Amino acid sequence: MSTVKYYDWSYHQARTRPNKVAVKEVSTGRETTYGQLEERSCRLASWLQNKGVKKGDRVAILIHNCTEVFELEFACAKIGAIELPLNWRLTKPELEYILNDSSPEVLIYGSNFADTAKALTKDCSIKNSLEIDDEDQNNEYEQALKENIDFDVVETTHDDLIMLMYTSGTTGHPKGAMITHEMQFYNIVNLAGSSRVTDKTVQLIVLPLFHTGGMNCYANPILHYGGQIVLMKEFDPGKALEIIDDPDYGITHFFAVPAPFQFMMQHPNFDTTDFSRIEGAGVGGAPCAEIILKSWQSKGVELWQGWGMTETSPGGIGLAGEDAARKVGSAGKPLLHTEVKIVNEDGNEVDQGEVGEILIKGPNVTPGYWNNEEATEKSFVDGWLKTGDAAQMDDEGFIYIVDRQKDMYISGGENVYPAEVENVIYQLPEIAEAAIIGVPDKKWGETGKAFIALKPDCNLSEEDIINHCLKNLAKFKIPASVDFIAALPRNATGKVLKRNLREEVVGSDAPAIT
């Protein structure tokens, strides 16, 4: 085996703290030390190389949250390969598109996805595959790791890719955001400081690892610094609260998009959970209703709001802990080594308080999209990434995310940002979930339609909701109608699928929105 290169976190941590638990799985109870993580990553790297995987080749993985996702990441880093985490919520045709676009050499999969994976291996001409089965200690993956531990380390640079992450396909086919070693490194630097990640950190991971929030907020930074991550196979609000409450786990950190925070605070055990060991929790991925922020802060949890996207690895803007209470609702300021500006449609920076699109650049930003030069060219202007997110800045330089630009609709010539209306609706204690979309209107061009899910045993009428909005919002922002539904449609990370709601009202030919 050649000399280990300097990007090899597992090798470093195995030398420094070999007996410390790196990853603990909730569902299986399995604990993997840094020494074990390193050995298993080396054995996987050996198997991959023996199967012909070379520098730049892709290795796909289709599985729920488990330690093997990180074993593959570090194995790929050792031999210059590229990990391709697959969204297990996607259908076979959707996965087939991604695999045909990325052409992986190997597919690793969990036994519960065996039928889909075997069909994909055949239909996408994937040369090799490995099955992981928690209930069979002699599964294909474990057998592969017994074969050999010798491999040739492949030198890589910061410009080389470590991962492909395919972004949401709500506006067409998904795009493979290219993630470099440089992006990962600067995300670690950017987030570790603002989130106080150290070797003492213990984080509960609830987001899926195929999502940048699960992989990089703050799992990779924690493994880089030698802390510990506690993996939930899938998110369950009651179980998450139970783990946070348990001193044996000793959870110090938590990160999620708004939905898990919302579901946990609505759980009956929220009021009795001991949050005293939590040093801080991050929330990002979508505008967060103030009632969520304030509810968690009332429990003594320092809630750090932030902004980022897959293409920014993901940290871009962060709110320091000391400003969390004073600047409720703000995403904060640009993180270290990152530049951000807010511009109008002409590309000029907007004045203080005006709404515009966030543009970002820095070493944490993707070089583009895999096998898609057209999408890459459309996404950048003069080296700045166009994010599609609308925001404004206050007199102290704090940035407030208003909404996705594509979610905005125009009613009577006025811009309406659904997140603002949703924030007001969430003030009503009976509300469990709320989403606003713009729908066609003959008089005003578009008007708002509210989709509401009520808490159990609660009642509200359409009139109640509209009257509440009339007291708190300008008239052009008031929803024209309200639909009561059991629950909002969401993707694997909890993001509301407004496209689905819009199709219900307007039909399948509705203009695409995120």
LUMVO-157696 format. One record per residue (C-alpha): residue number from 1; chain; x, y, z. Coordinates in Angstrom, 3 decimals, decimal comma. Layout:
N
    k  c         X         Y         Z
  NUM  A         X         Y         Z
...
***
This chain:
514
    k  c         X         Y         Z
    1  A     0,000     0,000     0,000
    2  A     1,406     3,397    -0,997
    3  A     1,856     6,401     1,245
    4  A    -1,466     7,742     2,506
    5  A    -2,298    11,210     1,219
    6  A    -3,307    14,237     3,193
    7  A    -7,057    14,147     2,454
    8  A    -7,393    10,878     4,360
    9  A    -9,373    11,766     7,493
   10  A   -10,068     8,161     8,493
   11  A    -6,354     7,321     8,376
   12  A    -5,502    10,330    10,539
   13  A    -8,211     9,651    13,100
   14  A    -7,310     5,936    13,204
   15  A    -3,753     6,914    14,164
   16  A    -4,925     9,559    16,646
   17  A    -7,919     7,921    18,357
   18  A    -8,300     4,343    17,037
   19  A   -10,564     3,114    19,838
   20  A   -12,962     6,046    19,877
   21  A   -16,438     5,387    18,458
   22  A   -16,869     7,345    15,237
   23  A   -20,335     6,188    14,175
   24  A   -23,145     4,734    16,255
   25  A   -26,238     3,336    14,531
   26  A   -29,527     3,650    16,401
   27  A   -31,423     0,920    14,531
   28  A   -28,768    -1,814    14,794
   29  A   -26,864    -0,677    17,877
   30  A   -23,638    -1,144    15,894
   31  A   -20,669     0,995    16,960
   32  A   -17,734     1,587    14,622
   33  A   -14,479     2,969    15,983
   34  A   -12,133     5,141    13,931
   35  A    -9,737     2,201    13,727
   36  A   -12,469    -0,038    12,335
   37  A   -13,701     2,673     9,973
   38  A   -10,198     3,001     8,538
   39  A    -9,642    -0,732     8,121
   40  A   -13,015    -1,303     6,485
   41  A   -12,496     1,683     4,159
   42  A    -9,117     0,254     3,117
   43  A   -10,618    -3,160     2,448
   44  A   -13,389    -1,612     0,362
   45  A   -10,829     0,462    -1,556
   46  A    -8,916    -2,746    -2,291
   47  A   -12,029    -4,541    -3,544
   48  A   -13,017    -1,588    -5,744
   49  A    -9,554    -1,383    -7,292
   50  A    -9,529    -5,130    -7,909
   51  A   -12,803    -4,674    -9,803
   52  A   -11,165    -2,115   -12,055
   53  A   -12,358     1,130   -10,424
   54  A    -9,948     3,898   -11,377
   55  A    -9,517     7,572   -10,547
   56  A   -12,629     9,484   -11,580
   57  A   -14,876     6,410   -11,763
   58  A   -18,221     6,612    -9,973
   59  A   -19,433     4,217    -7,274
   60  A   -23,166     4,441    -6,483
   61  A   -24,815     3,531    -3,183
   62  A   -28,537     2,996    -2,594
   63  A   -29,210     2,488     1,089
   64  A   -30,732     4,012     4,211
   65  A   -28,435     5,833     6,640
   66  A   -25,660     3,505     7,759
   67  A   -21,907     3,451     8,411
   68  A   -21,171     1,978     4,980
   69  A   -21,963     5,333     3,343
   70  A   -18,896     6,793     5,068
   71  A   -16,803     3,681     4,439
   72  A   -17,435     4,223     0,734
   73  A   -16,627     7,942     0,989
   74  A   -13,218     7,268     2,542
   75  A   -12,529     4,334     0,213
   76  A   -13,204     6,606    -2,767
   77  A   -10,898     9,269    -1,321
   78  A    -8,063     6,726    -1,103
   79  A    -8,277     5,653    -4,753
   80  A    -9,549     8,842    -6,405
   81  A   -13,021     7,484    -7,127
   82  A   -16,299     9,429    -6,826
   83  A   -19,119     8,444    -4,473
   84  A   -22,657     8,702    -5,852
   85  A   -25,285     8,627    -3,046
   86  A   -28,708     7,795    -4,498
   87  A   -32,037     9,099    -3,236
   88  A   -33,868     5,943    -2,141
   89  A   -37,228     7,712    -2,390
   90  A   -36,951     7,903    -6,183
   91  A   -38,684     5,478    -8,524
   92  A   -36,769     3,074   -10,748
   93  A   -37,150     5,288   -13,883
   94  A   -35,826     8,294   -11,929
   95  A   -32,864     6,318   -10,612
   96  A   -32,280     4,893   -14,071
   97  A   -31,871     8,393   -15,486
   98  A   -29,265     9,281   -12,828
   99  A   -27,311     6,066   -13,334
  100  A   -27,309     6,418   -17,121
  101  A   -26,149    10,018   -16,728
  102  A   -23,342     9,196   -14,277
  103  A   -22,353     5,696   -15,529
  104  A   -21,072     4,176   -12,259
  105  A   -18,818     1,125   -12,286
  106  A   -20,323    -0,311    -9,108
  107  A   -23,676    -0,198    -7,301
  108  A   -23,741    -0,926    -3,551
  109  A   -27,234    -1,356    -2,136
  110  A   -29,238    -2,327     0,913
  111  A   -31,164    -5,603     0,899
  112  A   -34,518    -3,773     1,114
  113  A   -33,727    -2,236    -2,297
  114  A   -32,526    -5,523    -3,810
  115  A   -35,206    -5,903    -6,506
  116  A   -34,785    -2,343    -7,748
  117  A   -31,000    -2,510    -7,548
  118  A   -30,736    -5,770    -9,487
  119  A   -32,975    -4,392   -12,230
  120  A   -30,930    -1,189   -12,373
  121  A   -27,650    -3,111   -12,514
  122  A   -28,919    -4,956   -15,573
  123  A   -30,715    -2,089   -17,332
  124  A   -27,924     0,445   -16,766
  125  A   -25,084    -1,971   -17,608
  126  A   -23,356    -1,636   -14,237
  127  A   -20,440    -4,068   -14,099
  128  A   -20,366    -4,894   -10,404
  129  A   -22,642    -4,738    -7,383
  130  A   -22,603    -5,507    -3,657
  131  A   -25,572    -6,180    -1,379
  132  A   -25,602    -5,143     2,290
  133  A   -27,913    -7,056     4,607
  134  A   -27,973    -6,141     8,313
  135  A   -29,452    -9,528     9,168
  136  A   -26,785   -11,550     7,359
  137  A   -23,217   -11,198     8,634
  138  A   -21,978   -13,060     5,541
  139  A   -23,619   -10,693     3,055
  140  A   -21,867    -9,790    -0,197
  141  A   -20,442    -6,570     1,185
  142  A   -18,880    -8,252     4,224
  143  A   -17,460   -11,009     2,044
  144  A   -15,887    -8,413    -0,241
  145  A   -14,185    -6,745     2,729
  146  A   -12,536   -10,063     3,675
  147  A   -10,760   -10,461     0,344
  148  A    -7,797    -8,112     0,664
  149  A    -6,546    -4,921     2,274
  150  A    -3,785    -3,977    -0,202
  151  A    -4,418    -1,200    -2,688
  152  A    -2,555     1,592    -4,439
  153  A    -3,356     5,036    -3,056
  154  A    -4,133     7,449    -5,886
  155  A    -2,951    11,018    -5,468
  156  A    -5,700    13,610    -5,671
  157  A    -5,854    17,386    -5,490
  158  A    -8,438    19,837    -4,177
  159  A    -9,810    20,108    -7,714
  160  A   -10,657    16,399    -7,955
  161  A   -14,198    15,172    -7,335
  162  A   -15,109    13,147    -4,259
  163  A   -18,874    13,040    -4,760
  164  A   -21,764    13,588    -7,164
  165  A   -25,019    14,741    -5,588
  166  A   -28,043    14,894    -7,851
  167  A   -30,347    17,803    -7,098
  168  A   -34,136    17,820    -7,141
  169  A   -35,699    17,210   -10,520
  170  A   -38,859    19,302   -10,020
  171  A   -37,994    21,495   -13,009
  172  A   -36,925    18,638   -15,285
  173  A   -34,269    15,944   -14,979
  174  A   -32,050    16,125   -11,875
  175  A   -28,566    17,604   -12,235
  176  A   -25,418    16,075   -10,764
  177  A   -23,710    18,730    -8,665
  178  A   -19,978    18,027    -8,703
  179  A   -18,498    18,051    -5,189
  180  A   -14,725    18,510    -4,970
  181  A   -12,277    17,838    -2,154
  182  A   -11,827    21,606    -1,934
  183  A   -15,557    22,151    -1,416
  184  A   -15,652    19,586     1,376
  185  A   -12,597    21,077     3,062
  186  A   -13,867    24,649     3,008
  187  A   -17,313    23,552     4,167
  188  A   -15,617    21,936     7,149
  189  A   -13,707    25,134     7,878
  190  A   -16,792    27,286     7,370
  191  A   -19,180    25,217     9,480
  192  A   -16,896    23,932    12,219
  193  A   -16,229    27,431    13,524
  194  A   -19,792    28,702    13,378
  195  A   -21,227    25,451    14,778
  196  A   -18,492    24,794    17,364
  197  A   -17,609    21,350    16,075
  198  A   -14,733    19,674    17,967
  199  A   -13,541    16,161    18,807
  200  A   -16,015    16,282    21,714
  201  A   -19,040    16,827    19,460
  202  A   -21,772    14,163    19,369
  203  A   -24,428    14,788    16,737
  204  A   -27,715    13,077    16,022
  205  A   -28,028    12,692    12,231
  206  A   -31,653    12,543    11,054
  207  A   -31,433    13,748     7,443
  208  A   -30,714    11,157     4,732
  209  A   -27,039    10,905     3,787
  210  A   -27,842    11,246     0,083
  211  A   -28,735    14,852     0,990
  212  A   -25,985    17,408     1,540
  213  A   -27,551    18,391     4,872
  214  A   -27,201    14,834     6,146
  215  A   -23,695    14,329     4,788
  216  A   -22,178    17,730     5,519
  217  A   -24,191    19,350     8,354
  218  A   -22,310    18,313    10,338
  219  A   -21,381    14,652     9,766
  220  A   -18,284    15,175     7,619
  221  A   -16,953    18,072     9,730
  222  A   -17,390    15,949    12,874
  223  A   -15,555    12,957    11,388
  224  A   -12,849    15,320    10,182
  225  A   -12,317    16,581    13,751
  226  A   -12,693    13,200    15,452
  227  A   -16,109    13,591    17,081
  228  A   -18,979    11,117    16,998
  229  A   -22,131    10,869    14,903
  230  A   -25,280     8,987    15,910
  231  A   -27,171     7,779    12,837
  232  A   -30,923     7,342    12,601
  233  A   -31,877     5,058     9,720
  234  A   -34,942     7,212     9,074
  235  A   -36,297    10,186    11,008
  236  A   -38,894     9,591    13,698
  237  A   -39,759    12,599    15,908
  238  A   -40,514    10,600    19,038
  239  A   -37,369     8,487    18,734
  240  A   -35,243    11,574    18,049
  241  A   -36,519    13,227    21,235
  242  A   -35,856    10,007    23,149
  243  A   -32,233     9,949    21,957
  244  A   -31,678    13,625    22,799
  245  A   -33,149    13,000    26,256
  246  A   -30,889     9,988    26,922
  247  A   -27,631    10,969    28,696
  248  A   -25,972     7,755    27,470
  249  A   -26,022     9,147    23,940
  250  A   -24,832    12,571    25,127
  251  A   -26,061    14,433    22,044
  252  A   -24,507    17,905    21,798
  253  A   -25,504    18,887    18,249
  254  A   -28,472    18,537    15,929
  255  A   -29,197    19,712    12,404
  256  A   -32,298    19,481    10,225
  257  A   -34,469    21,301     7,737
  258  A   -37,500    23,022     9,341
  259  A   -39,860    20,031     9,068
  260  A   -38,161    17,748    11,661
  261  A   -37,966    20,648    14,119
  262  A   -41,660    21,278    13,538
  263  A   -42,658    17,622    13,957
  264  A   -40,570    17,274    17,131
  265  A   -42,003    20,389    18,759
  266  A   -45,519    19,103    17,997
  267  A   -44,746    15,744    19,621
  268  A   -46,223    15,238    23,126
  269  A   -42,762    14,478    24,579
  270  A   -41,265    17,798    23,457
  271  A   -42,166    19,595    26,692
  272  A   -40,570    16,931    28,909
  273  A   -37,383    16,330    26,896
  274  A   -34,104    17,387    28,516
  275  A   -32,269    19,615    26,028
  276  A   -29,608    20,778    28,507
  277  A   -26,788    18,861    26,778
  278  A   -27,506    20,443    23,383
  279  A   -24,818    23,043    22,651
  280  A   -26,592    24,162    19,521
  281  A   -28,797    23,074    16,659
  282  A   -28,717    24,172    13,038
  283  A   -31,676    24,692    10,744
  284  A   -31,539    25,375     7,019
  285  A   -32,703    24,184     3,623
  286  A   -35,857    26,315     3,545
  287  A   -37,281    29,432     5,224
  288  A   -38,084    28,568     8,837
  289  A   -41,267    29,843    10,470
  290  A   -40,545    32,053    13,476
  291  A   -42,811    29,955    15,700
  292  A   -40,392    27,025    15,190
  293  A   -37,352    29,140    16,012
  294  A   -38,941    30,665    19,090
  295  A   -40,378    27,361    20,354
  296  A   -36,945    25,730    20,353
  297  A   -35,260    28,785    21,804
  298  A   -37,818    28,730    24,617
  299  A   -36,434    25,292    25,520
  300  A   -32,973    26,767    25,890
  301  A   -31,713    25,463    22,545
  302  A   -29,459    27,887    20,705
  303  A   -30,873    27,528    17,210
  304  A   -28,517    28,523    14,416
  305  A   -30,291    29,414    11,222
  306  A   -28,304    29,211     8,025
  307  A   -28,559    29,086     4,272
  308  A   -26,913    26,920     1,673
  309  A   -27,524    24,452    -1,104
  310  A   -26,006    21,298    -2,541
  311  A   -23,976    23,435    -4,929
  312  A   -22,378    25,381    -2,046
  313  A   -21,336    22,220    -0,161
  314  A   -23,695    23,463     1,529
  315  A   -22,663    26,212     3,970
  316  A   -22,992    29,715     2,527
  317  A   -24,562    31,951     5,168
  318  A   -24,676    31,341     8,902
  319  A   -26,060    32,978    12,035
  320  A   -23,651    33,055    14,957
  321  A   -24,951    31,710    18,242
  322  A   -24,647    35,036    20,014
  323  A   -26,996    36,579    17,433
  324  A   -29,557    33,750    17,357
  325  A   -32,045    35,366    19,750
  326  A   -31,446    38,947    18,629
  327  A   -31,826    38,183    14,915
  328  A   -34,613    35,618    14,881
  329  A   -35,471    34,775    11,288
  330  A   -32,116    35,795     9,819
  331  A   -29,834    33,328     8,031
  332  A   -26,920    35,429     9,257
  333  A   -23,886    36,651     7,352
  334  A   -21,634    35,048     4,732
  335  A   -19,444    32,329     6,194
  336  A   -15,663    32,458     6,213
  337  A   -14,013    32,125     2,770
  338  A   -17,343    32,873     1,063
  339  A   -18,692    35,899    -0,804
  340  A   -22,399    36,691    -1,138
  341  A   -24,296    39,518    -2,816
  342  A   -27,964    40,252    -3,482
  343  A   -28,810    41,506    -6,963
  344  A   -31,805    42,650    -9,011
  345  A   -32,858    41,350   -12,416
  346  A   -30,192    43,524   -14,080
  347  A   -27,437    41,996   -11,971
  348  A   -26,891    45,139    -9,893
  349  A   -26,677    44,934    -6,112
  350  A   -29,919    46,004    -4,438
  351  A   -30,226    48,646    -1,751
  352  A   -30,526    47,774     1,905
  353  A   -33,921    46,218     2,633
  354  A   -34,728    45,479    -1,016
  355  A   -35,395    41,932    -2,189
  356  A   -33,162    40,342    -4,796
  357  A   -31,494    37,072    -5,766
  358  A   -28,570    35,654    -3,790
  359  A   -25,364    35,183    -5,780
  360  A   -22,432    33,368    -4,178
  361  A   -18,845    32,483    -4,974
  362  A   -15,913    30,940    -3,179
  363  A   -13,936    27,693    -2,888
  364  A   -17,036    26,033    -1,392
  365  A   -19,013    26,432    -4,652
  366  A   -19,391    23,654    -7,214
  367  A   -17,492    23,912   -10,507
  368  A   -20,711    22,866   -12,241
  369  A   -22,959    19,951   -13,164
  370  A   -21,848    16,544   -14,327
  371  A   -22,208    15,973   -18,039
  372  A   -24,301    19,150   -18,393
  373  A   -22,416    22,148   -19,771
  374  A   -25,636    23,979   -20,629
  375  A   -26,910    23,904   -17,038
  376  A   -23,477    24,949   -15,782
  377  A   -23,323    27,950   -18,106
  378  A   -26,848    29,066   -17,165
  379  A   -26,085    28,837   -13,451
  380  A   -23,071    31,153   -13,358
  381  A   -22,489    34,800   -14,196
  382  A   -18,955    36,232   -13,995
  383  A   -17,940    33,455   -11,608
  384  A   -20,942    33,921    -9,300
  385  A   -23,436    31,084    -8,789
  386  A   -27,052    32,152    -9,325
  387  A   -28,952    30,490    -6,484
  388  A   -32,588    31,233    -7,292
  389  A   -33,201    32,239    -3,677
  390  A   -34,677    35,639    -2,821
  391  A   -33,312    37,572     0,150
  392  A   -32,823    41,008     1,676
  393  A   -30,197    42,527     3,957
  394  A   -30,729    44,704     7,032
  395  A   -28,684    47,699     8,193
  396  A   -26,232    45,459    10,081
  397  A   -25,518    43,203     7,125
  398  A   -27,684    40,301     8,301
  399  A   -29,343    38,433     5,458
  400  A   -32,975    37,284     5,569
  401  A   -34,121    34,575     3,165
  402  A   -37,473    35,664     1,761
  403  A   -38,311    32,609    -0,346
  404  A   -37,380    30,664    -3,429
  405  A   -37,738    33,021    -6,405
  406  A   -39,705    30,343    -8,238
  407  A   -42,190    30,156    -5,370
  408  A   -42,928    33,868    -5,670
  409  A   -46,092    34,813    -7,529
  410  A   -47,384    38,181    -8,766
  411  A   -50,848    39,308    -7,706
  412  A   -52,143    42,540    -9,189
  413  A   -48,575    43,542   -10,085
  414  A   -47,277    42,952    -6,547
  415  A   -44,692    40,301    -5,647
  416  A   -45,933    37,843    -3,031
  417  A   -43,496    35,535    -1,227
  418  A   -45,381    32,521     0,178
  419  A   -42,984    32,075     3,106
  420  A   -44,093    35,408     4,551
  421  A   -47,770    34,399     4,402
  422  A   -47,019    30,937     5,814
  423  A   -45,148    32,531     8,711
  424  A   -48,260    34,532     9,635
  425  A   -50,554    31,499     9,350
  426  A   -48,287    29,528    11,686
  427  A   -49,124    32,062    14,394
  428  A   -52,440    30,250    14,782
  429  A   -51,925    27,513    17,408
  430  A   -54,251    25,076    15,608
  431  A   -51,959    24,901    12,542
  432  A   -49,827    21,781    12,047
  433  A   -48,654    22,540     8,499
  434  A   -49,208    25,338     5,994
  435  A   -48,176    25,995     2,401
  436  A   -49,094    28,776    -0,022
  437  A   -48,923    28,606    -3,815
  438  A   -49,915    31,052    -6,538
  439  A   -52,755    29,988    -8,828
  440  A   -54,165    31,674   -11,969
  441  A   -56,779    34,379   -11,459
  442  A   -58,611    36,256   -14,256
  443  A   -58,684    39,542   -12,395
  444  A   -55,345    39,654   -10,552
  445  A   -53,212    37,370   -12,719
  446  A   -52,470    35,145    -9,718
  447  A   -53,793    34,831    -6,187
  448  A   -52,699    32,761    -3,233
  449  A   -54,128    29,392    -2,311
  450  A   -53,449    28,018     1,169
  451  A   -53,111    24,318     1,959
  452  A   -53,617    23,701     5,665
  453  A   -53,186    20,655     7,890
  454  A   -54,632    21,099    11,369
  455  A   -53,394    19,573    14,599
  456  A   -55,476    16,648    15,943
  457  A   -58,807    17,623    17,494
  458  A   -58,481    21,220    16,278
  459  A   -60,913    23,145    14,122
  460  A   -60,519    26,244    11,968
  461  A   -62,542    27,559     9,074
  462  A   -61,360    29,205     5,879
  463  A   -62,793    32,448     7,244
  464  A   -60,731    32,133    10,441
  465  A   -57,507    31,842     8,471
  466  A   -58,272    34,641     6,021
  467  A   -59,378    36,993     8,822
  468  A   -56,140    36,317    10,692
  469  A   -54,149    37,134     7,560
  470  A   -56,143    40,343     7,004
  471  A   -55,035    41,555    10,440
  472  A   -51,354    40,940     9,718
  473  A   -50,738    41,298     5,981
  474  A   -51,397    43,650     3,101
  475  A   -54,551    42,737     1,213
  476  A   -52,764    41,574    -1,952
  477  A   -50,946    38,920     0,113
  478  A   -54,128    37,381     1,529
  479  A   -54,922    33,858     0,231
  480  A   -58,058    33,857    -1,890
  481  A   -58,928    30,302    -0,861
  482  A   -58,016    27,611     1,647
  483  A   -57,906    23,836     1,247
  484  A   -57,745    21,634     4,359
  485  A   -55,701    18,448     3,854
  486  A   -54,383    15,670     6,102
  487  A   -50,694    16,421     5,467
  488  A   -48,499    18,305     3,027
  489  A   -46,595    16,283     0,418
  490  A   -42,878    16,265     1,262
  491  A   -39,675    14,830    -0,154
  492  A   -37,164    12,680     1,739
  493  A   -35,674    15,644     3,600
  494  A   -39,044    17,114     4,605
  495  A   -39,200    19,847     1,979
  496  A   -42,760    20,637     0,891
  497  A   -43,418    19,578    -2,701
  498  A   -45,283    22,626    -3,933
  499  A   -45,159    21,299    -7,473
  500  A   -47,503    18,498    -6,376
  501  A   -49,919    20,965    -4,810
  502  A   -49,885    23,149    -7,893
  503  A   -50,575    20,197   -10,187
  504  A   -53,642    19,327    -8,103
  505  A   -55,074    22,785    -8,761
  506  A   -53,785    23,719   -12,208
  507  A   -52,967    20,331   -13,730
  508  A   -49,842    18,593   -14,949
  509  A   -49,054    21,403   -17,393
  510  A   -48,524    23,853   -14,543
  511  A   -45,354    25,940   -14,813
  512  A   -42,629    24,264   -12,771
  513  A   -41,884    25,552    -9,307
  514  A   -39,608    24,149    -6,637
***
